[in-house]
Amino acid sequence: MEFITVAAASLPSVPLDFRGNRDRILESIRIAKDKGATLRTGPELEIPGYGCLDHHLESDTEFHSWEVLAEIIADPVCQDMLIDLGMGVRHRNVQFNCRVLCTYRRVFGIRAKQAMAGDGLYREPRHFTPWTKERQVESYKLIPVVVKVTSQKSVPIGDFILETPDTSVTCETCEELFVPRNPSIFSGLNGAEIILNSSASHAELRKLGKKLDLIVNSTRSNGGLYIYANATGLDGEARMMYDGSSMIIQNGEVLAQSSQFSLLPVEVTVATVDLGRVRSYRSSHSRNLQAAQQLEYPRIECDVTLSRPSSEIYLSNAEIATERPIQLLEPMEEIQLATAVYLFQYLTRTSSPGFFLALSGGADSSTVALFVYGMCKLVYKSIQKGEESTLKDLRRVVGIPDYTPESPKEIVSKILHTCYMGTVNSSEETRSRAKRLSAEIGAYHTDLDIDKVVIAHESLIADAFGGFQPKFEVEGGTAGESLAKQNIQARNRLVVSYELAQLSTQARGLPRAGSALLVLGSGNVDENLRGYYTKYDASSADLSPLGSISKTDALNFQRWAREKWDMPIMTEFIEATPTAELLPLSAGIQSDEEEMGLTYKELSDFGILRKVHKLGPWSCYLRLLSEWKNRPGFGPREIADKVFKFFRFYAISRHKSTILTPSVHLESYNPDDNRHDLRPFLYVVNWPWQFDKIRAHVEEMEEKLKSRS
C-alpha cells in the first residue's frame, strides 16, 4: 500500500501584495508539512493575487512574481515536498496563466491554463492567452533571479504530466473544470492519478452545492485524487468574494473540506489517502479501453517521493481519510458570513476606524445594520477561538493596542455610528424604530432633522429662478416639481452622511480621532435594477453590503436574524410598508411597490430572465405567458404591461447603474455595470420594434381567447 498526505491551502487573493502573499504561502507550506503533507497546492494566481486586472499586463507583476517564487523555493521548508504555485508567465511574448510545479531549489515544469474565464465577473482573456497546444511542451528560459536559486537555465512549459517515483500528477486550473472537455478527463485516462485544481471561484448565493457537485463528479467516472484549492476573502475591487471551501476528493468521495467564509488568513486542508484505491477504482474494462486509446502526454520527471509505506503511517499520528458529507450553508447563513467577511476585510484593508450608516427605520438600512452586527459576532467568535490575526486586526481598527472585546455589542459600539435624518415628511414610527434598533445592537446613534438644510437649498434655487417655489403634487405642483422636492431631501442626506462620517471620531474623542468612517449604502439589487433611487443620494456610499441582495432575501434575512439572534424588534421592520418618506404625510403612505409599478418579486423574476437566461423584452414576454398564465388577473395584456414597465424603466435608469456603489456580488442578476453586467446606457427607451411586436401578439392572443369564449 502507498499512502500520501496532500494539502489544499485556502488563502486571500490580495492584488500586488507580494510580501503578504509570500508570507501566507510559506505559512501554508509550513502548516502542510507539519501535518505530514508532501504535496501542497494553493489558489489561482496566488503569488501576484488573482484580481490584479490590468496589472497582469505589466512586466513588473511577472518579475516580482518570479522574485517571490525564488524566495519561496529557497526556503528549506520546501524540502521533500512538491509545491504547486500560481502566477502569470510570459513565454515568447505571450502571457499565460500558469502553475509552477517546484520543490526546494528546483522548478520541474510550468503548466499553462487552457480555458479562460471570460464572462460574468471575469476578464481573463484580456490579460492571458490560453495554451492551445494540447499535450505539448516547449522550453521556457528562466530569469536570472530563479537561476540563481535553482542553477537551471530552462524548464518545460505547456501541457504535461509530472512523474514522481510513486505516482503521476497534473494540473487543472479553475475554469478548466467547468468546460465540457476538461483536461483532467484526458490526463486521467493517460495515467495521472493526482489532479491539482487551483481556483479563484467567486461566491454566489445558492451556488456552492452545484459547484461542489461538479468537482465531486469529475472523479466519479474516471477515478483519481482531486485536490481543489480555492481563494478566500475579498478581491481587490471589493466586488467579488471568494468563499474558500477547498476540498480533497478521491474517486468521487469527499474526504476533507475547508470552511466557507473564514477570517483566517491561512487555512490548510489535509487528508491522508491510499493511492491503491485509485488504481483499483480504475480497473474497469470499459474505462481502460478508453485509457488505452488515449493520446500520450509529455512526461516530466520529478525525483520527489510523495508516498509513505503503511508501516510509517501506522507509527505516525496520520489517520486515513474517509468519506464525509459536503458541508453547505443555508442561504441566510451564506448572507451573514459573506457580508461579515466582506465588511471586516474592507475595514481592515482600508485601515478605517468603522462605519457610518444612515438608518431610516426601514427594511434596507436596518438589514445593513444587522450585517455590521453579524460582522461583530463573527469577529468576536473568531477571537474567542484564539485566532490572533483577527484580534490584531480589530485592535488596529479601534486604535486600542491592548483591546480585547467583551461582547459583539461592545465591538459595535466602537465601530458603528448610525444616524436618523428626519424631515417634516418623516414619521415617528421610523424614527423610533431606528433609535431602538441602534440601541439593540449597541451602535452610537444620532437623531437629526435636516429641514433647515433642505429649506436653505430650496431658497438658493428660488433665488436662481426669480422666486419660483416648487410644490408637491398634493399641494398643486407638477410631477417634475414634486420629484425635485423629493430629490433634494435624498441628496442632502448624502452630504450630511459624509460630513458626519468625516468628523465622528474627532467629535467623540475616539482613539483614532480624525480618521473618517466608511459610509455604508443600503440599496438592494432589485431597486438598483429598476433604478428606483435618486442619483447621488444616500444610495451613493463607500460600499454597499446589500447592493447585490434581493429585497426578498433581505426580509428573509431579517426573519432569520429575529430567530437566531433573539431580536423580536425585527418584526416591526418586516411588517412595515416600504416607503421612502419623501412626500408630505398628507399624501398618505404610498408603498415602494405601488410607486414602482412592479413588486420586488417581479423585479427579481425580470432580473433573472434578463441576465441569467439572457432574454430581451420579446422573449421575456413569451416566457412569462407560460409562467404567469395562472396568476389571477394576469392575461396577455397585463403581462405585456409588466414587461413594458420593467424594460422602459430599466432603460431610462440605466445611467444610474454606472455609478452604483461597490457591493459584493451575491445575486446572479446583479446589474453592476463595472464588472458583471456590461450593457449600453443610452437606449431608445420605448423599444419600438420589440414593444410593437408584443402589442401585436397581445391583440392576436386576445382575439383567440375571445373566439373560444
N, C-alpha and C positions, 0 to 999 in steps of 0.2 A: 504494500500500500504506500502511496505517496500523498502526503498531506501538505497543504500550502496555506499560509495565513496571508490574506490580502487586505488592503486598506483603501477606503474611499474618503477623501478629505473634502468637507464642505467648508468653503471659505468665502468671505466677502469679495466682490469684484470691484475694487476701488481703482478707477482710471488714473494712470500715471503715478500711483503711489508705489514706486519701485522699492523703496526701503521697507514700507509696511507690508507689501505683498511678499517680498523676500522673507521677511521675518516670520510671517504667518505660514508660508510654505515650509520653511525649515522647522518650525514648531510642529507642523502636521507630520513631517517625516520623523521627528523625534518621538512623537506620541505613537505613531505607527510601529516604529522599531521597538519601543518599549513594550508594546503589546505582541511582539513576536512576528510582525509582518515583514515579508521580504519583497513585497510589491506594493507600491503606492501610486495612486492616480489622483488627480485633482480637477477642478473646474476648467472650462474652456477659457483660453487666453488668460490664464491666471497670473502670469508674470506682469504684463502691462495693465491688465484689467480689461474685461470684455467691452465695457461701454466707452472706450476711448473715442469712438466715432472717427472723425476726420484726422485725429491724431494718429490713427493707424497708418495714415499715408505719409507720415513724417519719418525720415530716416532716423531721427533721434529715438523714436519709440522702439524701433527694432534694435538699434545699437545698445540702448540701455537694457533692453530685454536680454541680449546676449551677455552683457556685463553681469546682470543678476544671475543668469543661469550659470555663468562661470563661478560666481561666488558660492552658489548652492552646491554644485558638484565638487567644489574644492573643500567642502566641509566634510570631515570624517564620518559624520552621521550617515552619509550616503553609502558607506562601505557595506558590501554584501547585500545591497538592495537594488532592485530595478525601480527606477523613478521615472514617472511619466509627467512631463511638464508642458504647459501650453503657452504659445507665443506666436507672433507673426514672423514669417521668414521671407525675405526677398531673394528669390533664386532666378538668376539670369534676367534680372529687372522685372520679374513678375512676383507680386506679393501673394503669399499663401498663408492660410490659417493652419497652423501646424501643432503637432505633438512631437516633443523631443524625448526619445527613449534613451535614458542615460543611467550612469552609476557614478561611483566615486572616481573623479578624474577621467571620465571616458563618456563619449557620446556614441551610441550604437547606430542610431538612424533617426531620420526626421520623417514623420508620416504626415502627408498633406491632406487636408479635408477635401472631399469630392462633391459635396452638396451644400450650397449656401442658402441660409435663411434670408429671404428677400421680400417677405410680405408682413403685414400687420406691424408689429413693433420693430421689425428687424431690417437692417440695411447692409448685410454682409457683402453682397455683390458690389457695393460702392467702394469697399475697402479691400476685398480679397478676390482672387480668381480661383475657381475650383480646379483641383487637379484632375485632368481629363484622361490621363494615360493610365488606365486601369492595369494593375499587375505589372507595372514598370517602375524602375528606379533610375535616377541619374546621380551624378556625383556633385555634391554641394561643397563648395570651398569654405571652410570655417574661417572666421575672422580671428585676428591675432589674439584678442583677449581670451578666446576659448582655446586657441592653440597653445597658449602659454600654460594653461592648466592641464590639457589632455595630451599634448605633443602630437595630436592628429592634424593632418593637413586637410583632409576631406572626409565626408561621411555620405552614405546613401540618403537620398530624399525621394519620396514618392509613395507608392502603394506596395506594402510588403508584409511578410510575417516574420516576427522575431523568434529565432530558435534558441532556446536555452538548453542546457544539458538534459532537462527533465520535462519540458513542455514547450508549447508554442503560443505566442502572444501576438495579438494585433489590436488595432485601434478603430474606433468608430465614433466620430465626433458629433454630438447633439443632433442637428438636422438630419444627418445620415440615417439615424434610426427611424425617422418619420417618413422617409420616401419609400415607394414600393420596392425598389431594388436596393435594400440597404446592404452595405458591403459585408456585414458580418455573416450574411447568408452564405456568400461565396467563399470568404476566407474560412468560415467554419467548416464548410464542405471540403475545403482543401487542407484541413488539419489543425487550424487554430483552435486551441482549447480554451484560451482565456481572451475575452474581448473587453477592452477598456473603453468606456464611453465617458468623455469629459464634456460637460454641458453648462450652458448658461440659459436655462429654460425658465421663463417667467411664470409667476403665479397668476392664476385667474380663478375666480370663484367657481367651484364645482368642476374644475379641470383635472385635478391631481389623479383621481381614480382612473380616468381614461388614459392619462399618460403612463401611469404605473402598470396598467393592464398591458399596454403596448410593449413596455420594457420586459415584463414577465413573459409575454407571448413570444418575444424574439428568441428566447432559448428553449421554448417548449417543444418546438418541432425539430430543431437542429441539435439541441443539447449544447452544453458548454457552460463555462463560468463567466458570468457577465457582471462587470463592476461599473456601476453608474455613479459618477461624482458630479453633483450639481452645486452651483454657486448659491450663496445666501445673501440676504440683505438687499439694500437699496442700490440701484445703479447710479451713474454719475449725473443723470438728468433728473433724478427724483421722479421718474415716471414709470419705472419698471421695478418690480420686486421679484427677487429670486427666493424661492422658498426652501432650498435645501432638499430634503427627502432623498438623499443619496441612498443607494441600495446595492446589495450584493445578492445575486440570483444565480442559482445553479439548476440547470435542467427544468426551468420554469417554476422553481420553488424559491420564494423569498427567504433568505437566510438572515439578513440584517437590514435595518433601515434607520437612517438618522432622523432627528427631529425635524418638524416643519415649523418655519418661522422662529428661529432661535436668535438670542442676543449674543451667543458665544462667538468670539472672533475666529475660533478654530474648533471644528468638531470632526472627529475621525471615527469612521465606522469600520469595524474589523470583523472578519469571520475566518475561521479555520475550516477548510473543506478537504474532502478526499477527491483527488483528481481521478482516481479509479472509477468514481461514479459517472464522470463524463464519458469515459471510454466505454463503460458497459452500457450506458444510455444510448450511445451511438452505434450499437451493434446490429440495428435492424437492417434487413436485406434491402428494402426499398430506399432507405436513406443512403446506404453505402453504394448502391448502384449509381445514384446521382453524384456521390462524392468521387467515385472512380472516374466519372466523366468530366469532373471539374478541371478547368484550366489551371495550370501551375502558377503560384505566386513566387516572386523572388524571395529567397530566404536570406536573412541577415543573422550571422552567428553572434550569440551573446553567451559569455562564459560565466554568468551568474546563476548559480543553482538556487532555485526558488523553493523547492520542496524539502520536507523533512521526513525521515522514516517514522513509522508508527511507534517504535520504541522511544524515540525522542519526545513525541507527542505525549506518550503515556507518562513520562517522567516530568513533563512541564505542567504549567497551570492551564494550558490551552484546552478548550472544550470544542468538540466538533459541532459546528453549527447545524441546526435542524430547522425545518420549515416553520415559518411564523406567519400569522395573518398580516396583510398590509394595513398599516395604521392610517386611517383617513379621518380628517376633521370634519365636523358638521359645518355647513356654510357660515353660520353665525360665529362659530369658533374661528373659522378662517378670517372673517372680517375683523374680529377682535385682535387676533395675533398679527395679522398683516398690517393693520393700521398702527398697532402698538410698536412694532419693529420699525415701521416707516417713520413714525413721529420721533422715536428716540434716536434713530440713526441720523435723521435730518437735523435734530437738535445738536447732537454731538459733532457731526461733521462740519456744521456751520459755527460751532462753538458759541451758540446762542444761550442766553440765560433762561429762556422759557417762551411761553406763547401768550398771545393776546387774542381773545375771541369776542366778537360782537354777539352777545347772547340775546336773541329776540324773544325767547319764550315759546318759539315754535319748534316743530319736529326736527328740522335740519340742523340748526345750530345746537340744539340740545344733544343730538346724536354725536356731533363733533366733540362736545364737552365730555360725553361718555367715552369717546375714543381716547381722549387725553387721560381720563381716569383709568381706562383699561391699560394704557401705556404704563402708568404709575404702578398699577397692580402687577404687571409683568416685570417691571424693573425691581420692585420690592421682592417678588418671588425669586428672581434671579440672584439678588443679593443674599436672601435667606438661604439659598442653596450653596452659597460660598463662591459665587462667580466674581472674582476680584476685578475683572475688567469692567463689569457693569458698575460696581461701586466707584471705581476710579473715574469712570466717565461721568457718573452722577455728581460726584464731588466737584469735578471741573465745571459742570453746568451751573450748579448753585453757587460756586465760588467759596465753599467752606471746606478746607483741606481735611478736616477730621470728621466730617459729617457722616452719620450713619442713621438712616431713616427708621422711625418707629412704626410707620404705617404708610400705605399708599396715599391716604388722605393728607398726611403730612407732606409728602412729596408734591402733591397737587398744590398745596398752599404756597409752596416756594416757586413754582414754575408757571402757574396759570393765572392770568388776570382776565376776568370776564367783565363785560360792561353791557348794561341795557341802555340803549339810546332811544328814548321815547320822544314822541311829538304829541300834539293835540289829537292826532288820529290813533294813538296807541290806546290799548285797553288796560285796565287794572289787572285783568286776568293774566295777560302775557307778562306784565311787569312782575307780578307776584311769583309766577312760575319760574322766571329767570332767576330771581333772588333766592328762592328756596332750593332750586337745583344746585346753584353755586355753593350754597351752604352744605348741601348734602354731600358733595364731592370734595369740599374743602378749599375751593378757589377763592382768591381775593376778588371781591366784586365791587363795582361802582354802578351807580344808577344816575343817569344824566337825562336831562331834557335838552334837545338841540333846537328847539323852536326859535331861539334868538338868532342862531346861525342861519337857519332857513329864511327867516324874515329879512336878515341882512342881505342875503343873496338875492332875494326877490326884489328888495329895494334897489339894489345895484342894477338889476335888469330893467326895472321900471324907469330908472334914470336914463338908461341907454335907449329906451323906446318912448321917450317923451311922456312918461307917466302911465304907460299901458300896464294894467294889472291882470294877469291871467286868473281864471276861475276854474274850479272843478265843474264837471258836467252837472252834478247835482245842484250846483249853485248858479247854473245858467251859462257856463263856459262851453267851449268846444272840446272835442276829444283830444285835439292837439294840446290845448291849454291844460287840460286835466293831466295828460301824460307828463308834461313839463313840470307841473307841480309835484307829481309823484317822484319823478326822477331826481329833482333837486334834494328831496329828503334822503333818497337812497345814496346819492353821491356824497352828500355831506357826512354820512356815516363812515364812508371810506376815509375821508380826510381826518375826521376825529379819531378813527381807529389807529391810523398810523402815527398821529401825534401822541396819543396815549401810550402806544407801544414804544415809542421812542423815549418817553420821559418816565415811564412807570418805575423802572428800577432806581432811578435817581430820586424821584419824589418820595419813594417809600423807604429809601435808605438801605437798600439791599446790598449784600456783599459785592455784587457786580454792578454797582451804580454806574449809570452812563451807557451801559450796553442795551441795545434795543431788543425788545421781544419780537419774535416772529408772529406775523399776523396770519391767523387761520381763516380761510374762507369756508363757506358752508353750503355751496350749491351742490345739487345732486345731478347724476348723469342724465336723468330724464329732462330736467329743466335746461341743462346745457344743450341737449339735443334739440329741444324746442326753441331755444333762445329766450326762455322765459326769465329774464333778469335784465337789469339795467346795466348797460355797458359802463365799466369803470365805477361800479358801486361797491357795496360790501362783498360782492361776489369776487372782486379782484383782491388778491391777497398774496402772501408769500408762498403758501402752499394750501392745498385743498384736500383734506383726507377723505371727504365724502364725494369728491368730484367724479369718481368712476363707480359709484354705487347707486343702485336704483332707489327710488322712493319706497318701493315695496320692501326691499331688503333693509332699508334704514328703519322702517317701522317694525319689521320683524326683529331687527337687532335690539330695538328698544324693549320689545316684549321679552326677548331672551335675557337682556340685562336686568329687567324687572324681576325675573325669577331667579337667575343665577346670582345676582348681586344684592337681592333683597331690597329693591328700590321701588316701593309702591308709588312714589311720586310720578313715575314714568307713565302711569295710567292717564294722568291729565294730559300729557303731551300726545299720547297715542290717540286719545278720543277727541282732541281739539280739531276744529276745522282749519285746514291750512289756508292762511291768508297773509298777505304782505303788510296789511295795516297802513297803507299809504293814502287811503281815501277817508274823507270825513266820516265819523261814526254815524251821521245822519243818512249816509248812503247805504247803511246796512252792511252786513257781513257777506261779502262775495267770496266764495272759495276759489282757490287757485285753479281747480279743475274746471269750474264754470267759466272763469276768465280765459283759460287756455282753449276751451272747446274740445279738450281731449282729457281723458282720465290718465293717471300715471301708469296704470296697467296697459292702456292703449299705446302710450308713448314707448313703453318697454317693448311691446309687440312690434311696433314700427321700427324701433331701433334695431332689433334682431333681424327683421326682414330686410332692412336696407343694408346693414353692414355684414352680418353673418351669412345670410342667404343671398346677398348681392342682388336684390330686386329693386327695380325702378318703380315709378308710380303705376304703370300698367300691370306689371307682374304682381305688385303688392295687392292691387285691386282684385285680380283673378284669384290669388291665394286666399284672400280674406272672404271672397264669395263662398268658398267652401268651409273655411274655419269659423266664420261668424254667422253662417246661414241660420243656425238655430237660436241665435240671440234674440230675445223679444224685441220687436220693433225695428229690426235691422234687415231691411230689404236691400236690393242693389243700390238704390239711390242714397240710402243712409250710409252704406259702406263707402260709396264713392265720395260722399261729402266728407267723411273722416279722412280719406286718402288726400282729397284736395286740401283740407285744413293742414294736415301734417306736412305735406311737401311744400305748400306755399309758405308756411311759417318757417320751415327749415331753411328754404332758400332766402327768405327775407332776412333771417337772423344769422345766416351762415358766417358773416363777417365777425360775429361775436366769438365764434369758435377759435379764431386766430389769436385771441388774447386770453383764452382760458387759463386760469391759474393752474400751475402744475399739480397733478394728482397722481397717486399711484394707480397703475392700471389694474382693475379688478373685474370689470364687466366686458364681455366680448363685443359690445356695441358702443364702447367709449368713443365719443366724437372728437377726441383730442386731435387738433389739427397739426400739432407739432410732430407727432410720431406715428399715431395709429390710424388716422383717418384722413388721407390726403385727397381733398376734393376742391373744386373751384369755390370761390366765394362771391363771384359775380354771376348770377343766374338770370335767365328770363323767368321771373318768379311765378308766372301763371302757367308754365309748362304747356304751351298751347297745343302742340302735337299730341302729347300724352293725355292731357285732360280732355281734349275733344274726342279722342278715341274711347276714353272711358265713358263720356257722356253718351256717345252713340251706342255703346254696348248697353248702358243702362236703359235707354229707350227700347232697344231690341228685347232686353230681358223683361221689361215691364209689359210689352206687347204680348210676349209669350205667356206670361203669368196671367194676363187679362183673358187671353183666349182659353186658358184652362178653366177659369172660374165661371 
